[in-house]
């Protein structure tokens, strides 16, 4: 993907979600990196929230996949496991993130560069924490990315934040409609 195409894709993705209220924050950003945070509260117990999160192919937005179908996404929740995507049309695939830490029901840490960040000289850490709160659970996703990115990480931060915000809203809706048993 050429640099111009990458920037157009990220800009289009950001504009798609500009009208959606932000429930997130760009914690920090600079020319060489950023930290975005998404938090959702759920009226479900923590085991159900965690279980829903790891069913990533059931709630991820297909528009933010290489294959065009979130059903091709999978998440193997074991150290060294993969948040991967099959691309049936070509017989190929992609590793979006690699699982580096698992505390079942509580925390999941993944490393890698999501989406078009893959084509930049960046490295990322996604830290997903599930906490018990009164009436349910809170899921916090922190994504920290650092690297070259042609010195445009500051510009990419709000776009990545917007895309992850959409994903977390979809996750919240999915978790809320799952059976409570």
Steps between C-alpha positions, in 0.01 A plus 500: 500500500649834400540775758235718329251212499571432867436861599179512290377177661569628851338836426191331355479269801522795736236697314262205506496513878524874555127524572514225764541638853848425630517290816875489487811703522830550334704473819822620340644552155814623331657480157634153583219336695165514675291347776123469460255364756148365461283408799156341502281404792277197476214370709641148477736307727870510421521139370231579244670829401834324450335213315325742267821693430691194387223416249648779288365373168145539635518873567793653306392731218547322166587834341823490700618164375710397203256231387189718534341249740558501876405130505851438365654640820614279784671549834699217659519594868826338599851648523627510142142478373386706209235760427499392138289526188452256218464647151307226320500665155879485474569216741709743703470656840635755744618506858348814651637456853686234700383397849779558752323484838184326616332519839171324412197709582708802603764612255629445150810666352569486127783645294511618141382766261132505403374565149703738290746553787640165388658675202675758718806446713294483820451265792191493717379359831129448562414447866142387568389493864167372632407623848205431725300811586168552676231362271731332254839550344726755339718416200791733431704475182829689486687500170850646493684532170852628443730518203579691189165543316663779297471723806119500472406304812335810651270521199425127506405492871147647469428280198608181676309613809185546290528156338562331837209698644273349237631152580439544873143626443438190289656283772276658766188433291608141436578433869167650609294267281683175590321259734581572866546133595 
